[in-house]
Amino acid sequence: MDIFEFAKKTIDYAKTFGFTESEIYYSNSKSLDIGVYEKEIDDFSINKSKGVGFRGIYKDKMGYSFTEIFDDESVKMLVERAKENAELIDDEEVEHIFGEKHNYKEIETYNKDIDEASISDKKKLTLNLESNVLNLDKRIDKVARTGYSDAYGEVGLINSKGLKLFHKSNILYLYSQGIAKDGEETVDGSDYEYYQSYSSIDIDKLSKSIVDKVISKTGAKEINSGKYKIVLENSSAGSLLSTFADIFSAEAAQKGMSLLSDKEGEIISSPIVNLIDNPHLEMGLNSRAFDDEGFPTLKKNIIENGVLKTLLHNIKTATKQGIKSTGNASRYSFKSTMSISPTNFYIEKGEKTLEDIFEEVENGILITEFSGLHAGANSITGDFSLASKGYLIENGKKSKAIEQVTLAGNFFELLKSIEIIGNDLKFKSSIVSPSLYIGELSVAGKK
């Protein structure tokens, strides 16, 4: 049976079973992955997933269940398992299912040309990317890995309060990693790009970026341990923000897992910082008109001129604080319970180019890559100690690459120390940042 018939049967059955409110969350996704190595397709897969998650309020408790089969037996199983699940809950937290009528914003995140492009064309594209990277510079010795991925997803919400919502999106992703030899030295580098239409792909531009990243790492030098002026390139600044994004979740704060609990209205960063969550960003990677509870999404400043204005909420966490949800309810899949996550989450760009920042800094280090982000970062305390790569900044210019060093600091202190924000904001993921000059930090290099 189709999803609408299945949802109606499940909701009707839940009502007779004693549920006062109930909801069907429908998810249907498909992805294509192509891998290339040494001019051959060495990886090809198509993955599909479809299922529903049911949740409902039984004796004031929220029960969950899920299935991948849409038949009458599944209707009964969903309701009965959710009832059993609800009966095991012993906390006093109030739960709600959203049902208010709204005029949801129209947001387009689907481009049919991604799905219409043939698989053979996508294979040729991936092979051409590898060839481009290999042939752009004679120092490129080989290409370690090249890949293409695209993904389609649709989500539907149907509940006992009359809500019927539907959203679909798709995206594609290209990447490659090159290896260069310069004398006895071997270095590697990679880059990637997301595209929201097949026609917008520019493999020449991506190939050049990949090769430039590889070649620029040749001749890397060691540096002494000490304190250095630090510039985080946009990619590394975005990676660090992503690692600590959970501190802005009201769920984490209410569980005592974020130091931002009860900090709304307080200064928590440099006054030049504006941190934004924007689900209405045009062609954003995580743009949506409604969250996974059906609550209408909205653009909001999380930090405004250094002041924490709000944390990210779903209905449950907002109810605890006597406020409205921020529209950030999230289910990672139809099998999961409700949580919170950002949408398009970014530090607002400034006015200066990266080159302008180098001129102001004069001498320091540009950090371009972090590794071991989750192992080397504590999202509760904010402390981090991360293996890093980058370049020297000398006399106001980007200079030689540096060997791997360790950068240590604290994310909460880093927010307060931001002195310059670049204008190079680029949405290569859903959590991003422009380049940031963050003052001095301790760097562990050679002894």
PyMOL commands that set and color helices and strands:
alter all, ss='L'
color gray80, all
select helices_A, chain A and resi 3-16+72-87+112-116+119-135+198-200+203-215+234-243+245-248+250-254+315-321+354-361+411-417
alter helices_A, ss='H'
color red, helices_A
select strands_A, chain A and resi 19-37+40-58+61-67+140-159+164-182+185-195+226-232+275-277+300-304+307-308+329-330+339-340+345-347+364-371+383-394+397-410+420-421+431-432+436-444
alter strands_A, ss='S'
color yellow, strands_A
deselect
rebuild
show_as cartoon
